[in-house]
Amino acid sequence: MGLLTSVRFQQRRVIPFPHSYKSHQNPDLISQTCNYPIPSARSGRRIPIVTVRALSTKAASASTPPSKMVKAIRVHEHGGPEVLKWEDVEIGEPKEGEIRVKNKAIGLNFIDVYFRKGVYKAHDLPFTPGTEAAGVVTAVGPGLTGRQVGDLVAYADNPMGSYTEEQILPANKVVPVPSSIDPIIAASIILKGMTAQFLLRRCFKVEPRHTILVHEAAGGVGSILSQWANALGATVIGAVSTKEKASQAKDDGCHHVIIYKEEDFVSRVNEITCGNGVDVVYDSVGKDTFQGSLACLKTRGYMVSFGQSSGTPDPVPLSALAVKSLFLTRPSLMQYTATRDELLETAAEVFANVASGVLRVRVNHTYPLSQAVQAHVDLESRKTSGSVVLIP
Ligand SMILES: NC(=O)c1ccc[n+]([C@@H]2O[C@H](COP(=O)([O-])OP(=O)(O)OC[C@H]3O[C@@H](n4cnc5c(N)ncnc54)[C@H](OP(=O)(O)O)[C@@H]3O)[C@@H](O)[C@H]2O)c1
């Protein structure tokens, strides 16, 4: 309550931007701002949250559109949930190749915690966290075709900055949301669903003959992974921390559910598979489970380490894989949606599975965007299950 109160009574203020970026594309630009990373002309490095100032010194002309203020969550220093500040930020007009999107709903993800803590590094401070949202296009950049004001779009992963009422995005990073899908559902599944897609269909191709282990089976990604793997015909073993989560995981298609606190997951997997082990482990817990996950694999099994909710796993000597000729991968959604075609195809498959009922999106928690602090507290203390959504 203390945390929430301090957020609620925070003063509205304009954020001082730490960087000046000289625009080489349009030297007549006067003091425009953008709230997404742009490439530095010299180094190619991505710089977040910058003020774009022109080389020209002339005063803003009458045609310069006025800056718009929106509310956003900003991080000025790494740390606990309390570093998430609710502030006013300036938003400019979209330039070539860009659109402005008014967010209807924003997906909360564990990766937001990594960036807030500094486990993953944002390019600079302050930054606006968030990598998943759905919203309506409110403006398009000059000459842009294929997107228009009023379109419902969603985006995931890149660029960071979705904890805001409105944001500017590269048009080629958003995907259209089918009219049958509610924006809150879209914001709950675009990142998590595309993650499940690449994990199950491309990173390791799950088939009916496979037995798989899914950690965090009742979480945002885990719930979708379990449902989708079941639909692909695999035998799904889910691992969770509580009885309540076990019941949800069962409902989501896990044939067997292990409760970490009550049973040793390695022994249980051994028992369930009659000593054979599983074909693949999807391990997003990291430090606490990594070694055990390796022990759960059958000969020539696949260790897919795709997250670290409990901390970064210790380094693995190659000899640890040699014992059973194991495969080990540490995949990221970004590399599996690197091209426009990959992004569109992956998103389309997710939305098609939602529309047909193969995937049931569990929006178990919603918070006002201004209360992102509480949402982070709950996510990190393992109180949440399914998808968590912030509403601007
Ligand atoms: N590689 C990629 O491209 C990619 C993309 C998306 C997500 N991810 C990863 O997938 C994982 C799940 O992400 P999510 O956003 O859907 O989160 P989530 O699963 O909704 O929430 C995290 C869950 O982690 C479990 N957990 C285990 N140990 C924990 C600990 N020490 N502290 C806190 N939680 C712990 C908890 O479930 P229990 O209580 O049941 O243990 C908790 O509910 C994260 O590790 C994330 O980084 C990776």
The ligand as an ORCA input file, in Angstrom:
! r2SCAN-3c Opt
* xyz 0 1
  N      13.535    -16.517    -24.646
  C      12.478    -15.831    -24.979
  O      12.352    -15.340    -26.110
  C      11.397    -15.607    -23.957
  C      10.200    -14.975    -24.332
  C       9.205    -14.819    -23.358
  C       9.412    -15.275    -22.063
  N      10.587    -15.844    -21.735
  C      10.836    -16.357    -20.374
  O       9.756    -17.177    -19.999
  C       9.592    -17.128    -18.597
  C       8.141    -16.870    -18.275
  O       7.826    -15.544    -18.613
  P       6.405    -14.938    -18.289
  O       6.498    -13.497    -18.633
  O       5.350    -15.776    -18.914
  O       6.337    -15.058    -16.703
  P       5.355    -15.985    -15.807
  O       5.627    -17.406    -16.157
  O       3.980    -15.488    -15.899
  O       5.857    -15.682    -14.347
  C       7.041    -16.205    -13.874
  C       6.833    -17.520    -13.111
  O       8.120    -18.038    -12.834
  C       8.019    -18.981    -11.806
  N       9.187    -18.875    -10.950
  C      10.061    -19.851    -10.692
  N      11.030    -19.429     -9.912
  C      10.790    -18.150     -9.622
  C      11.443    -17.176     -8.833
  N      12.572    -17.453     -8.159
  N      10.900    -15.948     -8.761
  C       9.791    -15.658     -9.443
  N       9.127    -16.547    -10.220
  C       9.621    -17.786    -10.298
  C       6.694    -18.682    -11.097
  O       5.831    -19.762    -11.389
  P       5.660    -20.926    -10.279
  O       5.136    -20.196     -9.073
  O       4.698    -21.898    -10.842
  O       7.017    -21.506    -10.076
  C       6.205    -17.399    -11.748
  O       4.819    -17.329    -11.802
  C      10.548    -16.070    -18.080
  O      11.716    -16.685    -17.595
  C      10.875    -15.278    -19.329
  O      12.124    -14.668    -19.268
  C      11.592    -16.024    -22.665
*
